[in-house]
């Protein structure tokens, strides 16, 4: 492996740690802001996270407010989990034996989590569309198509990796 490739992989590893930590902070901040706006100060809905204002939705119906913020927390948490799984791949990946069963399982798990994230985002899209028809301004695009696309691509990569693990095991037995 070239030094340039190692540098890029190390940089990507650091970037995923930053993404993971940032998404964990976002998830916790949203959860705490939700709890504060529900039990301490309803005005907290005006600036939930990063200037997100859902006060109009809060005034309309608390259940819808909780639902929308719950979708945000769930999606942020699922994205954090995907970043965590990528970090685990970096810790287990061996360049001398690239096709490892554990890495193959992690890639498969990431594709499954991406599919779940896409489904949650799809439901959130439908819920947002329904709220918009009721006249409430909420987030319109939750990124469902991107996550479903990612899930499909990763599923194919996982299958290729799984086959690579089988070929590597067969080659080790014949040598």
C-alpha positions in Angstrom: 0.0 0.0 0.0 1.3 3.4 -0.9 1.9 6.1 1.7 -0.6 8.3 -0.1 -3.3 5.7 0.3 -2.5 5.2 4.0 -2.7 8.9 4.5 -6.1 9.1 2.8 -7.4 6.1 4.9 -6.1 7.6 8.1 -7.7 10.9 7.2 -11.0 9.2 6.4 -10.8 7.3 9.8 -10.4 10.6 11.6 -13.2 12.2 9.6 -15.6 9.3 10.6 -14.6 9.8 14.3 -15.5 13.5 13.9 -18.8 12.5 12.2 -19.6 9.9 14.9 -19.0 12.4 17.7 -20.9 15.2 16.0 -23.9 13.0 15.3 -23.9 11.7 18.9 -23.8 15.3 20.2 -26.7 16.2 17.8 -28.8 13.3 18.9 -28.3 14.1 22.6 -28.9 17.8 22.0 -32.1 17.1 20.2 -33.2 14.7 22.9 -32.4 17.2 25.7 -34.1 20.1 23.8 -37.2 18.0 23.3 -37.4 17.1 27.0 -36.7 20.8 28.0 -39.4 22.1 25.6 -41.9 19.5 26.9 -41.4 19.6 30.6 -39.6 22.9 31.4 -40.0 25.6 28.9 -42.2 25.3 25.7 -40.3 28.3 24.3 -37.4 25.9 23.8 -39.2 24.7 20.7 -38.2 28.0 19.0 -34.6 27.0 18.9 -34.3 23.2 19.2 -30.9 22.6 17.6 -29.0 24.8 15.2 -31.8 27.4 15.0 -34.4 24.8 14.2 -37.8 26.4 15.0 -40.7 24.0 15.6 -42.7 26.2 17.9 -45.6 26.5 15.4 -45.8 22.7 15.3 -45.6 22.6 19.1 -48.5 25.0 19.4 -50.6 23.1 16.9 -50.2 19.7 18.6 -47.6 18.3 21.0 -47.9 14.8 19.6 -46.9 16.0 16.1 -44.1 18.0 17.6 -42.8 14.9 19.5 -43.2 12.8 16.4 -41.2 15.1 14.2 -38.4 15.6 16.7 -38.4 11.8 17.4 -37.8 11.2 13.7 -34.9 13.7 13.8 -33.4 11.9 16.8 -33.8 8.5 15.3 -32.2 9.4 12.0 -29.4 11.2 13.7 -28.8 8.1 16.0 -28.9 5.7 13.0 -26.4 7.8 11.1 -24.2 7.8 14.2 -24.5 4.0 14.4 -23.4 3.8 10.7 -20.4 6.0 11.4 -19.6 3.8 14.4 -19.7 0.6 12.3 -17.3 2.3 9.7 -14.9 3.1 12.6 -15.1 -0.6 13.6 -14.1 -1.6 10.1 -11.0 0.6 10.3 -10.0 -1.1 13.6 -10.4 -4.6 12.1 -9.3 -4.2 8.6 -6.0 -5.9 7.7 -4.4 -4.9 4.4 -2.4 -8.1 4.2 -5.6 -10.1 4.4 -8.3 -7.8 3.1 -11.2 -10.3 3.0 -12.1 -10.9 6.6 -15.3 -12.5 7.8 -15.7 -9.8 10.5 -15.3 -7.0 8.1 -17.8 -8.7 5.7 -20.3 -8.9 8.6 -19.8 -5.2 9.4 -20.4 -4.2 5.8 -23.6 -6.3 5.8 -24.6 -4.7 9.1 -24.0 -1.2 7.6 -26.2 -2.1 4.6 -29.0 -3.3 6.9 -28.8 -0.1 9.1 -28.8 2.1 6.0 -31.9 0.3 4.8 -33.6 0.8 8.2 -32.5 4.5 8.1 -34.0 4.8 4.6 -37.3 3.3 5.8 -37.4 5.6 8.8 -36.7 8.6 6.5 -39.4 7.4 4.1 -41.9 7.3 6.9 -40.8 10.7 8.1 -41.2 12.0 4.5 -44.8 10.7 4.4 -45.5 12.2 7.8 -44.1 15.6 6.8 -46.1 15.6 3.6 -49.2 14.9 5.6 -48.4 17.7 8.0 -47.7 20.1 5.1 -51.2 19.3 3.7 -52.5 20.4 7.1 -50.7 23.7 6.7 -47.7 23.2 9.0 -44.3 24.1 7.8 -41.9 21.2 8.6 -38.8 19.6 7.1 -39.7 18.2 3.7 -36.8 16.0 2.7 -35.4 13.5 5.1 -33.0 11.9 2.7 -34.8 8.6 2.3 -33.8 8.0 -1.3 -30.1 8.6 -0.5 -30.1 6.0 2.3 -32.0 3.5 0.2 -29.5 3.9 -2.6 -26.6 3.6 -0.1 -28.2 0.4 1.3 -28.4 -1.1 -2.1 -24.9 -0.3 -3.0 -23.5 -1.6 0.3 -25.5 -4.8 0.0 -23.8 -5.5 -3.3 -20.4 -4.6 -1.8 -21.2 -6.9 1.1 -22.0 -9.8 -1.2 -18.8 -9.2 -3.2 -16.8 -9.1 0.1 -18.5 -12.2 1.3 -17.5 -14.1 -1.9 -14.0 -12.7 -1.5 -13.8 -14.2 2.0 -14.8 -17.5 0.6 -12.2 -17.3 -2.2 -9.5 -16.3 0.3 -10.4 -19.2 2.6 -10.3 -21.7 -0.4 -6.9 -20.3 -1.5 -5.4 -20.7 2.0 -6.6 -24.3 2.1 -4.9 -25.1 -1.3 -1.5 -23.6 -0.4 
